[in-house]
Amino acid sequence: MINIGICDCNKEHREEMCKFIDVYFSSHSYSYNVLQFEDAKSLIRYYDDNINNINLLLLDIELPKLNGFEAAKMIRKTDENVSIIFNTSIASYSLRSFEVWPFYYNIKPMRYRTLSNIIDKFIKQHKNIREENLLVKNGKRFINLSFNEISFIESQNTTLKIHMNNYEVLKTYGKLDDVEKQLSNKRFLRCHKSFLINMDYVKSVEAYKFTTIFGDTVSIKQRESSKIKKMYHDYITQKEEYEKEMLQ
């Protein structure tokens, strides 16, 4: 689990960082959690009870009562491992920031491309962080599937059919509810009682069905079709927007 802290007094800035993080991890199979703090004092109070619990910290400097730089110095007294990213509009602390061994110093605004590169670098430096897999029993063998390999999962009574991105279909036994919990990743959408789909592999959406790029059709729950299609549209729109930025 990668615990990411965001400390910024501006709620819109915090929410934007959360969107960036969600989009990044929708394409990576790492378990993560985001913690938000509106000021440095609440961050320090959290640290008092949860020492060394935050792995990556996005920290503004211009905060009320206690500024982010002073908070970072307090944190460093007990936590030498957290990677601190100063995300601030104040450039004057850039040299002083080396006192607290920053991972990165960003002058606002933070761009998706910048944050994506930061997380990439963070993960490469932490060899103990591993991408999550779905462990399934297929016949007498156990197989570790990466999230990227899964196109959609179909439930038929107690049988689960896992449709892969190489057109292979693996059969196993279990409940789709349990698998859904294991695939706690934004790219997977429970679109029907019997189907869980990887939205990255959707080619088109019609009234009550998705069509994947592999030609399969996946049912959409009729009573919740509008909600489900909106969730898909929001996911794809946001992801495409940020991925375009990566190419600029």
Residue, then its C-alpha position, 0 to 999 in steps of 0.5 A: m500500500i502506498n500512502i499519499g498525503i496531500c497538505d494544502c489549504n486550498k480544497e480545489h488544489r487537493e481535489e485536483m491532486c486526487k484526480f491526478i493520482d486516481v488517473y495515474f493508478s488506474s493504469h498501474s496495479y498498485s494499492y494506494n490510499v490518499l490522505q488529505f490535510e487542510d493545514a500543517k497542524s492537522l498533518i502533524r497531529y496525524y503524524d503524532d499517532n501514525i509515525n512513518n505511515i505516509n510514503l509520499l507527501l505533497l506539501d504546500i509551504e504557504l499554509p496558515k499558522l504553521n507553514g509547510f517548511e516548518a512542518a517538514k522539519m518537524i516531520r523529519k525528526t521522526d520520519e526519515n523515509v517519507s518522500i516530500i514533494f513541495n508543491t507551492s507558489i513560493a520559490s524562495y524556499s527552494l534552496r532551504s528545502f534541502e535541509v529536509w531532503p525533498f524529493y521534488y520542489n514544484i512551483k504551482p501549478m502541478r501538472y499531471r505529467t509532472l506528478s506522473n513522473i514523480i510517482d514513476k521515480f518514487i516507485k523505481q526507487h522503492k524496490n519493495i513496492r510490487e504491482e498487485n495481481l489477481l491470484v486465480k485457481n485454474g484447474k490444478r494450477f494457480i495463476n497470477l494475473s496482472f490487472n492489465e491482462i483482464s478484459f472483463i469477468e463474467s459470472q455464471n452461478t459459482t463459475l467465473k470466466i476471466h476474459m483475457n486481453n489475449y483472447e484466452v478465457l480462464k475458468t475458476y470458481g468463486k463470487l464476483d463480489d469477492v473478485e471485485k474487492q480484490l480488483s480495487n482499481k478505478r479502471f474496473l467497473r461493475c456494470h452488471k450483476s454478472f459482469l465486471i469490465n476493464m474500461d480501458y478495453v471498451k470500444s463502444v457503449e450502446a443502450y445496455k451493453f459495452t463492446t470491447i476492443f476484442g469484439d465481446t459484448v458485456s451487459i449493462k444493468q438496465r435500471e442503472s444504465s445512465k449512472i454506469k455510462k456516466m461513470y465510464h464517460d467520466y473515467i475515459t474523458q478524464k484519462e484521455e485529457y491527462e494522457k494528452e498532456m503527457l504527449q505535449 
